[in-house]
Amino acid sequence: MGRRKKQSTVEDLMDLTAMAPWWVGVVLAVASYAVLHTYVGRPVAPHPGQTTGVSLAFFWQGLAMAGQFILPIAFWVALACPPSADARPSSCTARPPAEPTVSRR
């Protein structure tokens, strides 16, 4: 039995989105941007003596700042690429056009 190639979490999300109806991908793209953008816009209020909490807050805001753009793009790409038989987004690669068949009688 063959092993399945390891995929990243983003690729797994794209696979799930590609298998769902098209409107699910649109809702996920808009919702992920809205939620992460709201989180990024919150100010970090430093408390005296709590440098670890402030550092973690800046770390999570940095991840959310990148994610607010990466996740919606991944969801839109998944909408453009239908899932293949093995459910990988590699089915988006260009394929050569099929040669027309001519019947001879």
N, C-alpha and C positions, 0 to 999 in steps of 0.2 A: 504494500500500500504506500502511495506517495505521500510525502509530507507537504503540508500547505506552507507556502512562503509566508514568513512573518511580516506583518503589516504594522504600520503605525496606528495610533489611535485616530488620527485624522482620516486615514484611509478607511478604517472601519466605519467611521461616521459617514463617510462618503458612500460606502457600500450600502449602509442601511437607508440613507436618504435616497439613493438611486432606486432601491426596491420599493419605496413608499410612493404613494400618489404625488403628483407634481406639486400640489398645493402645500403638502407637508414640508417640502424643501424651502418653499417661499416663506412660510411661517417661521421655520427654524432660522433662516437667514436673517429675517427682520428682527425676530425676538433675541437672537444671540447678540446682534449689534446693539439693540436698545438696552439690554440688561448690562452688557459689559461697558457700554459707553456711560451709563449711569454710575456704575461702580468707579470708573476712572475719574469721573468728575467730582467725586467726593473728596473734600480736603482731609488731609491727615493731621489730626490735632496731637502734637507731641505733649506727653506728660513728663514732668521732671523725673529723671531716674529710670525711665522705661524705654531704654534705647532698643531693646530687643523687639518690643511691640511695634515701634515705629519702623524699624528695619523690615520686619515681616510685612507690615502694611504697604511699604514702598515696593517690596518684592512682588506682592500679589497685584498691586496696581500696575506694575510693569508687565506682568503676564497678561493682565486684562487688557492693557493698551494694545499689545500685539494681537491678542485673541479677538478683539473687536473687529479686526480687519481680516484675519486669517480664517476664522470660522465661517463668516458669511460667504467669502470667496469659495471655500471648500464646498459649501452647500450649493452654490450656484453652479460650480463645475459638476457636481454630482447630478444636478438636474439636466445638464447637457449631455451627460454620458450614461446611456442605459446600462444596466448591469449585464455582465456576460454570464455564460453558463456556470463559470466557477466563481461568480460574484466578485470580480475584481475590477477596479476602474481602468485597467489597462485596455479595456475594450474601446476606449476613446481614440486609440491610435488609428491613423488613416489606413484604410485598406484599398488595394487596387480594385477598380471597378470590374465586375464580372463580365466575361466575354459573352456577347450575345450568341445564342445558339440558332442555327439555321437548319430548318428541316428540309431534307431533300426527298422528293418523291419521284 
